[in-house]
């Protein structure tokens, strides 16, 4: 059985969903301004086993077609104070395919005792690997409580964040650590759970396998990754069957293949959605396309509801929504699915909650343009343009996917390669972040961490969610590993006077290349007291580990502006360099992100005993950075003696 579009990643449980509050009202207590119409809609309390009716969905092209349903039972309290209606489906080959990914949101109508066909809800749940076309229906009375009005003017919460927020210090690097250790999300096991039907993602211009490998690691869910063409080609037409959708087909006895198809009414452009029509969410467009395909459940004026359970459960969102078309249905033992494509953007999803999604027909939301240039030494540069949906969770991942698509658009990366990149990200709060570095034999996960992680930190911090608004950048690919291992480090002297120049010689071995030596210099401070000091010579990874250990206060923030200060500091260090660090004595304290150096012992003790949580001992250090043509690996450690009476030796 297929898991259906635009839906939940896990078994639905609104008690743990971040979007549960607007949809967790009791079934018997609709909102004060409920859109529920008892002549049009049916409450779950009215449903009885054995009731019959029909559903509407698109199985080919843009034509909305009917399938038959019969109620099996009502599952009470499926999730806290929410019921689900179990139905058995027939027609449209569902006996063969089972439930189909992409049917999620398909409206289900039941005939009441007065002979009226009323909307009970959305086709929304199913069992993986099911032999029979049995599904769960999300009651429409819950879905209509999802607000179809934007709860904020845009997806960004950006604020100036100029001053101290009054909150405790927070480390942006904690988010990066979480991303660096993220594990691939596992799919729901077995077929014993009634779960929200999964989300088919239509992918054009890239390998679904590449997208899936990255996507599953950082965004859990029941996703299906399907190769298809790019969007924009889907017709924006509405069939005659669409105009009948709210009341059912005009002639139940007329075969589906004899009913008019692709008949466009005069107001098709003004009303692109109807119950049963394709509801697409284009996440990435341009030289690569990623579009989620689902089904529209209800349309009231300019307001649209669909899916029947979360897309990703993010609450208020600003995601583009559009129409689309279905190429065909692919029957699959594990999960049948619709193969389709985006048509045109027709509005904006504004709510992604436990019982479905809601949006408005009209202008689409802002998107993030991504312009990338990729060059190889043996070919002219290739330019790529993408537009990504702006969302706290999706945008960083879509950015990494766009990079992966651009890098492999013309050819796969060489087995041995070096990747030099220079990216500039502009944010809603006016900040810009430059990311320039070198990676050797990189992969999609490393690219996400290097390029996407700063976006995650900017959007997911306790002060203000700031979304990226524009990205531009260049990638230069070299078909060799510019990598070297530090074999040994020679330090000719170990006794120095303050102010003297320390010179060390790093002997290295290139990957499949010759050995070489690079000189590393570090000027000792003039005010350095006599004593023994630790000298660390290391690669990027060793330097960053020591940097966080010795200067952890520099990587904390108490405002959104300080979050960007930390991001800029982290981005300033390069992998193609050797770092020398002289560790000084513990001669100061740090107050927040401010270091107070060279304090007398008495003053340090007073501050340390002040009872203020963000005061910490400060160990100063002196650092020099030596650029290299290769990414270096390795480290060494020495003890230097500083003695103002040491012999003078010419520098």
Secondary structure as the mmCIF struct_conf table of DSSP 4:
data_model
#
loop_
_struct_conf.conf_type_id
_struct_conf.id
_struct_conf.beg_label_comp_id
_struct_conf.beg_label_asym_id
_struct_conf.beg_label_seq_id
_struct_conf.end_label_comp_id
_struct_conf.end_label_asym_id
_struct_conf.end_label_seq_id
HELX_LH_PP_P HELX_LH_PP_P1 UNK A 2 UNK A 4
BEND BEND1 UNK A 5 UNK A 6
BEND BEND2 UNK A 9 UNK A 11
TURN_TY1_P TURN_TY1_P1 UNK A 14 UNK A 16
TURN_TY1_P TURN_TY1_P2 UNK A 18 UNK A 19
HELX_RH_3T_P HELX_RH_3T_P1 UNK A 21 UNK A 23
BEND BEND3 UNK A 25 UNK A 25
TURN_TY1_P TURN_TY1_P3 UNK A 27 UNK A 28
TURN_TY1_P TURN_TY1_P4 UNK A 32 UNK A 33
TURN_TY1_P TURN_TY1_P5 UNK A 38 UNK A 40
STRN STRN1 UNK A 41 UNK A 41
HELX_RH_3T_P HELX_RH_3T_P2 UNK A 44 UNK A 46
TURN_TY1_P TURN_TY1_P6 UNK A 49 UNK A 50
STRN STRN2 UNK A 52 UNK A 60
STRN STRN3 UNK A 61 UNK A 61
TURN_TY1_P TURN_TY1_P7 UNK A 62 UNK A 62
STRN STRN4 UNK A 63 UNK A 79
TURN_TY1_P TURN_TY1_P8 UNK A 80 UNK A 81
STRN STRN5 UNK A 82 UNK A 90
BEND BEND4 UNK A 91 UNK A 91
TURN_TY1_P TURN_TY1_P9 UNK A 92 UNK A 93
HELX_RH_AL_P HELX_RH_AL_P1 UNK A 94 UNK A 97
BEND BEND5 UNK A 99 UNK A 99
STRN STRN6 UNK A 100 UNK A 101
TURN_TY1_P TURN_TY1_P10 UNK A 102 UNK A 102
TURN_TY1_P TURN_TY1_P11 UNK A 104 UNK A 105
STRN STRN7 UNK A 107 UNK A 111
TURN_TY1_P TURN_TY1_P12 UNK A 113 UNK A 114
BEND BEND6 UNK A 115 UNK A 115
STRN STRN8 UNK A 117 UNK A 126
TURN_TY1_P TURN_TY1_P13 UNK A 128 UNK A 129
BEND BEND7 UNK A 131 UNK A 132
STRN STRN9 UNK A 134 UNK A 139
HELX_RH_AL_P HELX_RH_AL_P2 UNK A 140 UNK A 143
TURN_TY1_P TURN_TY1_P14 UNK A 144 UNK A 145
BEND BEND8 UNK A 146 UNK A 146
BEND BEND9 UNK A 149 UNK A 149
BEND BEND10 UNK A 151 UNK A 155
BEND BEND11 UNK A 163 UNK A 163
BEND BEND12 UNK A 166 UNK A 167
HELX_LH_PP_P HELX_LH_PP_P2 UNK A 168 UNK A 169
STRN STRN10 UNK A 170 UNK A 170
HELX_RH_AL_P HELX_RH_AL_P3 UNK A 172 UNK A 180
TURN_TY1_P TURN_TY1_P15 UNK A 181 UNK A 181
HELX_LH_PP_P HELX_LH_PP_P3 UNK A 184 UNK A 189
BEND BEND13 UNK A 190 UNK A 191
BEND BEND14 UNK A 193 UNK A 193
STRN STRN11 UNK A 195 UNK A 196
STRN STRN12 UNK A 199 UNK A 204
BEND BEND15 UNK A 205 UNK A 206
HELX_RH_AL_P HELX_RH_AL_P4 UNK A 208 UNK A 218
BEND BEND16 UNK A 219 UNK A 219
BEND BEND17 UNK A 221 UNK A 221
STRN STRN13 UNK A 223 UNK A 227
BEND BEND18 UNK A 231 UNK A 232
BEND BEND19 UNK A 234 UNK A 234
HELX_RH_AL_P HELX_RH_AL_P5 UNK A 240 UNK A 243
TURN_TY1_P TURN_TY1_P16 UNK A 244 UNK A 247
BEND BEND20 UNK A 250 UNK A 250
TURN_TY1_P TURN_TY1_P17 UNK A 252 UNK A 253
BEND BEND21 UNK A 254 UNK A 254
HELX_RH_3T_P HELX_RH_3T_P3 UNK A 256 UNK A 258
BEND BEND22 UNK A 259 UNK A 259
BEND BEND23 UNK A 262 UNK A 262
TURN_TY1_P TURN_TY1_P18 UNK A 266 UNK A 270
TURN_TY1_P TURN_TY1_P19 UNK A 275 UNK A 276
BEND BEND24 UNK A 277 UNK A 277
STRN STRN14 UNK A 278 UNK A 286
BEND BEND25 UNK A 287 UNK A 288
STRN STRN15 UNK A 289 UNK A 300
TURN_TY1_P TURN_TY1_P20 UNK A 301 UNK A 302
STRN STRN16 UNK A 303 UNK A 306
BEND BEND26 UNK A 307 UNK A 309
BEND BEND27 UNK A 311 UNK A 312
STRN STRN17 UNK A 315 UNK A 330
BEND BEND28 UNK A 333 UNK A 334
STRN STRN18 UNK A 336 UNK A 353
TURN_TY1_P TURN_TY1_P21 UNK A 354 UNK A 355
STRN STRN19 UNK A 356 UNK A 361
BEND BEND29 UNK A 362 UNK A 363
HELX_LH_PP_P HELX_LH_PP_P4 UNK A 364 UNK A 366
STRN STRN20 UNK A 367 UNK A 376
TURN_TY1_P TURN_TY1_P22 UNK A 377 UNK A 378
STRN STRN21 UNK A 379 UNK A 389
TURN_TY1_P TURN_TY1_P23 UNK A 392 UNK A 393
HELX_RH_AL_P HELX_RH_AL_P6 UNK A 394 UNK A 407
TURN_TY1_P TURN_TY1_P24 UNK A 408 UNK A 408
BEND BEND30 UNK A 409 UNK A 411
HELX_LH_PP_P HELX_LH_PP_P5 UNK A 412 UNK A 414
BEND BEND31 UNK A 415 UNK A 416
STRN STRN22 UNK A 418 UNK A 427
TURN_TY1_P TURN_TY1_P25 UNK A 428 UNK A 429
BEND BEND32 UNK A 430 UNK A 430
STRN STRN23 UNK A 432 UNK A 440
BEND BEND33 UNK A 441 UNK A 441
HELX_RH_AL_P HELX_RH_AL_P7 UNK A 444 UNK A 447
HELX_RH_PI_P HELX_RH_PI_P1 UNK A 448 UNK A 452
HELX_RH_AL_P HELX_RH_AL_P8 UNK A 453 UNK A 459
BEND BEND34 UNK A 460 UNK A 463
STRN STRN24 UNK A 468 UNK A 478
BEND BEND35 UNK A 479 UNK A 480
STRN STRN25 UNK A 483 UNK A 491
BEND BEND36 UNK A 492 UNK A 492
BEND BEND37 UNK A 494 UNK A 494
STRN STRN26 UNK A 495 UNK A 496
TURN_TY1_P TURN_TY1_P26 UNK A 498 UNK A 499
HELX_LH_PP_P HELX_LH_PP_P6 UNK A 500 UNK A 500
STRN STRN27 UNK A 501 UNK A 510
TURN_TY1_P TURN_TY1_P27 UNK A 511 UNK A 512
BEND BEND38 UNK A 513 UNK A 513
STRN STRN28 UNK A 515 UNK A 523
HELX_LH_PP_P HELX_LH_PP_P7 UNK A 524 UNK A 525
TURN_TY1_P TURN_TY1_P28 UNK A 526 UNK A 527
HELX_LH_PP_P HELX_LH_PP_P8 UNK A 528 UNK A 529
BEND BEND39 UNK A 530 UNK A 530
STRN STRN29 UNK A 531 UNK A 538
HELX_RH_AL_P HELX_RH_AL_P9 UNK A 540 UNK A 550
BEND BEND40 UNK A 551 UNK A 551
HELX_RH_3T_P HELX_RH_3T_P4 UNK A 552 UNK A 555
STRN STRN30 UNK A 557 UNK A 557
BEND BEND41 UNK A 558 UNK A 559
HELX_RH_AL_P HELX_RH_AL_P10 UNK A 560 UNK A 571
TURN_TY1_P TURN_TY1_P29 UNK A 572 UNK A 572
BEND BEND42 UNK A 575 UNK A 576
STRN STRN31 UNK A 577 UNK A 591
TURN_TY1_P TURN_TY1_P30 UNK A 592 UNK A 593
STRN STRN32 UNK A 594 UNK A 596
BEND BEND43 UNK A 598 UNK A 598
HELX_RH_AL_P HELX_RH_AL_P11 UNK A 601 UNK A 608
TURN_TY1_P TURN_TY1_P31 UNK A 609 UNK A 609
BEND BEND44 UNK A 610 UNK A 610
TURN_TY1_P TURN_TY1_P32 UNK A 613 UNK A 614
STRN STRN33 UNK A 615 UNK A 627
BEND BEND45 UNK A 629 UNK A 630
STRN STRN34 UNK A 631 UNK A 633
STRN STRN35 UNK A 635 UNK A 642
TURN_TY1_P TURN_TY1_P33 UNK A 644 UNK A 645
BEND BEND46 UNK A 646 UNK A 646
HELX_LH_PP_P HELX_LH_PP_P9 UNK A 647 UNK A 648
#
